Amino acid sequence: VAPDEAERLLMSHPGSVAISAVSGEGVDELLVTLADLLRRETRLYDLVVPYARGDVLASVHREGEILSNDSLEDGMHLSARLSEASAGRLSEFVV
């Protein structure tokens, strides 16, 4: 796409990011934009995951971002950024 056309497209689609598959230009900006969007779509949750539930710990890792974890007597205490849907699936572990 010609530079002037790319600029027109960017102006007509607020929040969009132009990238080049050839040069890679704009990829870093795209990654930052995606990370920001994902952060806005998530919330911080505290969870307690029993040690016997490695599957749940794996789900939290796969579906969210673990910000802190502590190994305590009753299980892993996690502070994690999760989507509402993920938190709903893991609701029995949310405190």
Buried (B, 14 or more C-beta within 10 A) or exposed (E): EEEEEBEEEEEEEEEEBBBEEEEEEBEEEEEEBEEEEEEEEBBEBEBBBEEEBEEBBEBBEEBBBBEEBEEEEEBBBBBBBBBEEBBEEBEEBBE
